[in-house]
Amino acid sequence: MRSKILKSLAVITCFAMTILVLVGCSKADKDGYYDNAFMTALEKGLVARWKISDKEDSKSSYKKAVQAELDSVEEYQDKKIQEYTIKSCSIRLYKWSKRTKICIEILGCR
């Protein structure tokens, strides 16, 4: 049951990331903004997450996968992002990743 819930969350996240990538690629960064850099980091984090989850289907792999994604986008929480949609989604992604880590801990994924 937990595995199905975590897989569902992963699929939803992947769908959201795809939308973010499509939206983010339509605008060029201006001086001082990190829109493109964030989108690149988001892509790298998603790929890292998929690699981890493809190798192994265990509770600990879910924790590692979420952390890999979080590590790639965490530095952009304090950076200037011009596009409101990207900024909004980056905040949501960061909060979701933190909450997912907490849920995994509560479910006993160590």
C-alpha positions as a Python dict, from the first residue, in 0.01 Angstrom:
ca = {
    (1, 'M'): (0, 0, 0),
    (2, 'R'): (276, 244, 96),
    (3, 'S'): (466, 153, -218),
    (4, 'K'): (165, 238, -434),
    (5, 'I'): (120, 572, -257),
    (6, 'L'): (485, 663, -301),
    (7, 'K'): (480, 557, -666),
    (8, 'S'): (168, 768, -722),
    (9, 'L'): (342, 1067, -565),
    (10, 'A'): (641, 1009, -792),
    (11, 'V'): (421, 1000, -1102),
    (12, 'I'): (244, 1322, -1001),
    (13, 'T'): (578, 1489, -940),
    (14, 'C'): (709, 1378, -1278),
    (15, 'F'): (401, 1520, -1447),
    (16, 'A'): (443, 1852, -1266),
    (17, 'M'): (812, 1863, -1359),
    (18, 'T'): (732, 1812, -1726),
    (19, 'I'): (493, 2105, -1719),
    (20, 'L'): (754, 2319, -1544),
    (21, 'V'): (1015, 2234, -1805),
    (22, 'L'): (782, 2323, -2090),
    (23, 'V'): (683, 2654, -1931),
    (24, 'G'): (1037, 2742, -1828),
    (25, 'C'): (1191, 2684, -2167),
    (26, 'S'): (970, 2945, -2330),
    (27, 'K'): (1137, 3239, -2151),
    (28, 'A'): (1500, 3348, -2155),
    (29, 'D'): (1672, 3454, -1833),
    (30, 'K'): (1749, 3822, -1791),
    (31, 'D'): (2047, 3954, -1598),
    (32, 'G'): (2026, 3858, -1234),
    (33, 'Y'): (1754, 3597, -1273),
    (34, 'Y'): (1794, 3222, -1237),
    (35, 'D'): (1498, 3092, -1435),
    (36, 'N'): (1699, 2882, -1683),
    (37, 'A'): (1949, 2769, -1421),
    (38, 'F'): (1664, 2650, -1199),
    (39, 'M'): (1501, 2463, -1487),
    (40, 'T'): (1831, 2293, -1566),
    (41, 'A'): (1876, 2195, -1200),
    (42, 'L'): (1519, 2070, -1193),
    (43, 'E'): (1586, 1849, -1494),
    (44, 'K'): (1905, 1710, -1339),
    (45, 'G'): (1726, 1641, -1012),
    (46, 'L'): (1445, 1462, -1186),
    (47, 'V'): (1686, 1248, -1387),
    (48, 'A'): (1881, 1164, -1069),
    (49, 'R'): (1556, 1071, -897),
    (50, 'W'): (1454, 842, -1182),
    (51, 'K'): (1793, 671, -1188),
    (52, 'I'): (1769, 591, -819),
    (53, 'S'): (1410, 472, -833),
    (54, 'D'): (1478, 262, -1146),
    (55, 'K'): (1765, 74, -980),
    (56, 'E'): (1576, -31, -671),
    (57, 'D'): (1219, -41, -546),
    (58, 'S'): (1260, -17, -172),
    (59, 'K'): (1167, 223, 102),
    (60, 'S'): (1521, 353, 137),
    (61, 'S'): (1543, 418, -235),
    (62, 'Y'): (1240, 649, -213),
    (63, 'K'): (1418, 853, 51),
    (64, 'K'): (1736, 871, -158),
    (65, 'A'): (1538, 964, -470),
    (66, 'V'): (1356, 1252, -300),
    (67, 'Q'): (1682, 1376, -148),
    (68, 'A'): (1856, 1371, -487),
    (69, 'E'): (1583, 1587, -635),
    (70, 'L'): (1583, 1819, -336),
    (71, 'D'): (1960, 1860, -348),
    (72, 'S'): (1946, 1982, -707),
    (73, 'V'): (1689, 2259, -653),
    (74, 'E'): (1749, 2358, -292),
    (75, 'E'): (2003, 2630, -373),
    (76, 'Y'): (1748, 2823, -580),
    (77, 'Q'): (1509, 2893, -293),
    (78, 'D'): (1678, 3228, -224),
    (79, 'K'): (1758, 3319, -585),
    (80, 'K'): (1566, 3565, -800),
    (81, 'I'): (1335, 3394, -1046),
    (82, 'Q'): (1152, 3628, -1280),
    (83, 'E'): (873, 3408, -1413),
    (84, 'Y'): (601, 3388, -1149),
    (85, 'T'): (486, 3039, -1252),
    (86, 'I'): (836, 2897, -1220),
    (87, 'K'): (894, 3070, -885),
    (88, 'S'): (561, 2947, -751),
    (89, 'C'): (627, 2592, -865),
    (90, 'S'): (982, 2597, -729),
    (91, 'I'): (849, 2689, -385),
    (92, 'R'): (584, 2417, -404),
    (93, 'L'): (837, 2158, -520),
    (94, 'Y'): (1072, 2244, -235),
    (95, 'K'): (794, 2223, 25),
    (96, 'W'): (658, 1902, -129),
    (97, 'S'): (1001, 1740, -121),
    (98, 'K'): (1050, 1835, 243),
    (99, 'R'): (705, 1698, 332),
    (100, 'T'): (771, 1379, 137),
    (101, 'K'): (1091, 1324, 332),
    (102, 'I'): (896, 1363, 656),
    (103, 'C'): (628, 1119, 535),
    (104, 'I'): (891, 864, 441),
    (105, 'E'): (1044, 898, 788),
    (106, 'I'): (703, 851, 952),
    (107, 'L'): (634, 544, 739),
    (108, 'G'): (956, 391, 866),
    (109, 'C'): (1171, 423, 556),
    (110, 'R'): (1521, 436, 695),
}
